[in-house]
Amino acid sequence: MRIPNEFVHPLFFREGEVMKIKDEKPFPHMMKIVYFYYDMIEREPFPWSNIEQSIPAVLQLWNEEKEMLEGCFAKRDRRSARAPMIRGLSYLLSCLFWLNGKRVKNVRHWQEEIRALPLKPVNCPERLQFVFDRCDIYHSFIQLSELLEETAKLAYKQMAINKRMSR
């Protein structure tokens, strides 16, 4: 799978990078292997069309990473924290876009994309910038955790609104 230029970013993918997929795993586990996998392949069922199932599944992935990260930061092991932090950052971006009924289209210019989203945590672009700039420090972990928690609350609120409107 050739990584589209829109997904090239120093934290996620290099220019011209190709990912070899041996075995496809069930949703959402491919996100642990390839950042933004479901956004790149655009194969039905689209996760952004069914947030009732997709967002809780991704949040479960984050809970696994969070547990690992707590151990890394307790040992002050920034090097080991880097990869799960980047995965967590990709989970957050996916959840934010899916919450708004869209796929992640452009990681390269994520700031403009996030600003355009109607549903997002307060001061999201600024807080995300902090995490992007220093993704392997404890304070970024706390910020990322808070952003994911706030995004989860927004998602559950949106699900309740959708459920009420479908009656």
N, C-alpha and C positions, 0 to 999 in steps of 0.2 A: 504494500500500500504506500503510494507516494504521498507525502504530507503536502497539502495545499499551501501555497504561500501565505494565505490569510492566517494560518495557524503557526507560522514561524515566529518564535519569540525566544529570547535567550534562556528563559526558564523552562520552556517546553520542547521546542524542536529547532533544529538547525536548517538552514537553507538547503533544499534538495534532499532532505533526509527521507529514507525509505524504511518503513517498518515491515518486518516479515511476520505474518500471522500464521502460526502453525495450526492451532486448534482454537476455534471460536468458543468462548465460554458464554453461559447464559447471562442475560441482563441482570445486573449492571457491571458484572465482573471484568468485562473488557476495559472498563475505565481505569482499572488498576494497572493494566498493561500498556494501553495507548491512551494518552490524554485526549479528551474530546472525541473518543472513538465514534459514538453514536451520532454526534453532530457532523462528523466528516463523512460517514457512510450514507447518511440520509435514507435509511431503509425502514420501511414500515414494520411494526407499529412505531410511530415517532414518539419518543419519550416526552416531548413538549406538548403532545396532544393528549397525554394521559398522566397528568401530574399526580393524581391520586395514588398511582402505583410507582411512578418513576422517582419522584422526589424522596419519599420515605426510604426507598431502596438505596439511593445514593447517600442519604443521611446515615444509614446503617454502615455503609463503607467508611464514612467519615468517623463514626464511633470507633471502628476498629483501628483506624489510623491514629485517632486521638489518644487511645489507650497506649499505643506504641510511643507516641510523642511525649506523653507524660513521663514515661520511663527514660527516654532520651534526655529530656530537659532536667530531670531529677539527677541524672549523672553528668549534666553539663556537656553532653555529647552533641555538639552542633552539627558535626559532619554526618552523623547517623540520622539526625532530624531533617536534614535538607530534602531528601527524596519524598518522605511522607508529607512534608509541608507543601511541596510542589503539587503532589497528588491532591491534597486537601484544597489547595487553591484552585485546581482544575475542577474539583467537585463543586466548589462554591460558584464559580463562573457558570457551569452547566446549570446548576439549580436556579440561579438568578434569571438566566435566559428562559429556561423551561417554565418557570413560574409566570413569565410574561408571554407564554405561548409561542416562543421563538427558539430556534436553534442557535448555538454559538456560531457566528459567521466569521468573526474577525478578532483574533487574539492579539494580532500585531497592534491594532488600534483599540484596545480594550476600553480605554478611558472614555472615548466618545460613545462607544457602544453602550457602556454602563450608564452614562449620563442620560441617554435617550430612553432608558427603561422606566416605565411608570411605577412599577412595583419594585422597590429595593429598600434596604435598610437606610436609616438616616446617615448622611455624610459618607455614603458607601464609596464613591470614587477616591476620596481623600484617605479613608481608612485602608482601602485596598492598595493604594499607592505605597503606604507604609509597609504592608506585607510584601508586596512585590520587591521593594527596595532592600528589605532585610529579612528574607524568608526563613533564615535559619536561627533567629534569636527568639528567646522566650516571649518577649512582648508581642512579637508577630503571631506567635502561636495563640496567645490570649485573644488578640484582635481577630484572628481567623475563626477561632471558636465562637466568639461573640457574633461575628457576621453570619456564621452558619446557623447559630441559634436564632437570630433575628429573622433570617431568611426562612427558616423552618416555621416560625410563627406566622409570617406573612403567607406562606404556602398553605398552612392549615386554615387560616382565615379565608383565603381565596377558595379553598376546597369547600368550606362551609357555605360561602356565598354562591358558588356554582351549584351546590346541592339544593340550596333553597330556591334558586332560580329555575331549576329543572323540574320542580314540583308542579 
